[in-house]
Amino acid sequence: MFSRHPPEAMTFVYTTNLSEVRVLAETQARSAGLAEDRIADFVIAVSEIAANTVRHARTQGSMEIWSDAGEIVCEMHDGGVIADPASAGRQPPASDASGGHGLWLVHQICDKVELHSDSDGTTIRLHMALPTAEQQARDSPDPNGGATTTPDVAW
């Protein structure tokens, strides 16, 4: 299935209160240093999987979030079973489909999605790359309050 998660992973069990799931995902994404423009994407992806637990699995779900090796990872597990995990969410749903949009969206947002489903339930890992130190330096606010300085140049 999946490699073990690190012992410092933050664990949370949820039933129906998805606002707590979203707050936790946002807090952990910020703490890990996920780029500001990707934090909302991470929260949406985590929330979609949690909503699927509530809607389809009808069991409690658990999530563990950690960051290492240049990425933030959220592993979510519930007691539901996905009939065809190999293709779930990999193609856009039909325009008249009543479901299937959330998992497809997750595949579009995340850098990597791993899914395992069997009689023990479903586990999904969402991966998003953290910015490199070079990207963080380039994208960080200018310490001069937005003003740029130019060196004195003799003409």
C-alpha positions as CSV (number, residue, x, y, z in Angstrom):
1,M,0.0,0.0,0.0
2,F,1.8,3.2,1.2
3,S,5.0,3.8,3.0
4,R,4.6,4.7,6.7
5,H,4.0,8.3,7.5
6,P,6.5,10.1,9.8
7,P,5.8,9.9,13.6
8,E,5.5,13.8,13.7
9,A,2.5,13.7,11.4
10,M,-0.5,15.7,12.7
11,T,-3.5,13.3,13.1
12,F,-7.2,14.4,13.1
13,V,-10.4,12.4,13.1
14,Y,-13.5,13.9,11.6
15,T,-17.2,12.9,11.2
16,T,-19.2,15.8,9.8
17,N,-17.6,19.1,10.8
18,L,-15.7,19.9,7.6
19,S,-14.9,23.5,8.8
20,E,-12.4,22.0,11.3
21,V,-10.8,19.9,8.4
22,R,-10.4,23.1,6.3
23,V,-8.9,25.1,9.2
24,L,-6.5,22.4,10.0
25,A,-5.4,22.0,6.4
26,E,-4.9,25.7,6.0
27,T,-2.9,25.9,9.3
28,Q,-0.7,23.0,8.4
29,A,-0.1,24.3,4.8
30,R,1.0,27.7,6.1
31,S,3.2,26.1,8.7
32,A,4.9,23.9,6.1
33,G,5.6,27.0,3.9
34,L,3.3,26.1,1.0
35,A,3.1,29.0,-1.5
36,E,0.3,31.4,-0.7
37,D,-1.4,30.9,-4.0
38,R,-1.5,27.1,-3.4
39,I,-2.8,27.1,0.1
40,A,-6.4,27.5,-1.1
41,D,-5.9,24.7,-3.5
42,F,-4.6,22.4,-0.8
43,V,-7.6,23.3,1.4
44,I,-10.0,22.6,-1.4
45,A,-8.4,19.2,-2.2
46,V,-8.5,18.1,1.5
47,S,-12.1,19.4,1.9
48,E,-13.2,17.5,-1.2
49,I,-11.9,14.2,0.1
50,A,-13.4,14.8,3.5
51,A,-16.7,15.6,1.9
52,N,-16.6,12.3,0.0
53,T,-16.1,10.5,3.3
54,V,-19.2,12.2,4.8
55,R,-21.3,11.7,1.6
56,H,-20.3,8.3,0.4
57,A,-18.4,6.3,3.1
58,R,-20.7,7.4,5.9
59,T,-18.0,6.5,8.4
60,Q,-15.6,8.7,10.3
61,G,-12.5,9.7,8.5
62,S,-9.0,10.4,9.6
63,M,-6.4,12.6,8.2
64,E,-2.7,13.0,8.8
65,I,-0.6,15.9,7.5
66,W,3.1,16.2,7.4
67,S,5.8,17.8,5.3
68,D,9.2,16.5,4.3
69,A,11.3,16.1,1.2
70,G,10.1,19.3,-0.3
71,E,6.3,18.6,-0.1
72,I,3.3,18.6,2.1
73,V,1.3,15.4,2.3
74,C,-2.2,14.8,3.6
75,E,-3.2,11.1,4.0
76,M,-7.0,10.6,4.4
77,H,-8.6,7.3,5.3
78,D,-12.2,6.2,5.7
79,G,-14.2,2.9,5.8
80,G,-15.7,3.3,2.3
81,V,-14.7,1.3,-0.7
82,I,-14.2,2.7,-4.2
83,A,-15.2,0.2,-6.8
84,D,-12.6,1.1,-9.4
85,P,-9.7,2.9,-7.6
86,A,-7.4,2.8,-10.6
87,S,-9.5,5.1,-12.7
88,A,-11.4,7.1,-10.0
89,G,-11.0,10.8,-10.7
90,R,-8.6,10.4,-13.6
91,Q,-11.1,11.5,-16.2
92,P,-13.5,14.4,-16.0
93,P,-17.1,13.2,-15.2
94,A,-19.8,13.4,-17.8
95,S,-21.4,16.9,-18.0
96,D,-24.7,15.4,-16.7
97,A,-23.0,13.3,-13.9
98,S,-24.3,13.9,-10.4
99,G,-21.0,12.9,-8.8
100,G,-17.3,12.3,-9.5
101,H,-16.4,16.0,-9.8
102,G,-14.6,16.3,-6.4
103,L,-12.0,13.5,-7.0
104,W,-11.4,14.7,-10.5
105,L,-10.8,18.3,-9.2
106,V,-8.3,16.9,-6.6
107,H,-6.3,15.2,-9.4
108,Q,-6.2,18.6,-11.2
109,I,-5.1,20.6,-8.1
110,C,-2.5,18.3,-6.5
111,D,0.9,17.5,-7.8
112,K,0.4,13.8,-7.0
113,V,-2.6,11.7,-5.8
114,E,-2.3,8.2,-4.5
115,L,-5.4,6.1,-3.9
116,H,-5.8,2.7,-2.4
117,S,-9.1,1.1,-1.8
118,D,-10.0,-2.4,-0.6
119,S,-12.2,-4.2,2.0
120,D,-10.4,-2.3,4.8
121,G,-11.4,1.1,3.4
122,T,-10.0,3.8,1.2
123,T,-6.8,5.7,1.7
124,I,-5.8,8.8,-0.4
125,R,-2.6,10.7,-0.2
126,L,-2.5,14.2,-1.6
127,H,0.9,15.7,-2.4
128,M,1.8,19.3,-3.1
129,A,5.3,20.6,-3.7
130,L,6.7,23.2,-1.3
131,P,8.6,26.1,-2.8
132,T,12.3,25.9,-2.9
133,A,14.4,28.4,-1.0
134,E,15.1,30.2,-4.3
135,Q,11.4,30.5,-5.1
136,Q,10.7,31.7,-1.5
137,A,13.3,34.4,-1.8
138,R,12.1,35.5,-5.2
139,D,8.4,35.6,-4.1
140,S,8.9,37.1,-0.7
141,P,7.9,40.8,-0.1
142,D,10.5,43.4,-0.7
143,P,12.0,44.5,2.7
144,N,11.8,48.1,1.5
145,G,8.0,48.1,1.5
146,G,7.7,47.5,-2.2
147,A,10.2,50.2,-3.2
148,T,13.2,49.0,-5.2
149,T,16.6,50.5,-4.8
150,T,19.0,51.1,-7.6
151,P,22.7,51.4,-7.2
152,D,24.3,54.8,-7.9
153,V,25.3,54.7,-11.5
154,A,27.8,57.1,-13.1
155,W,26.9,58.0,-16.7
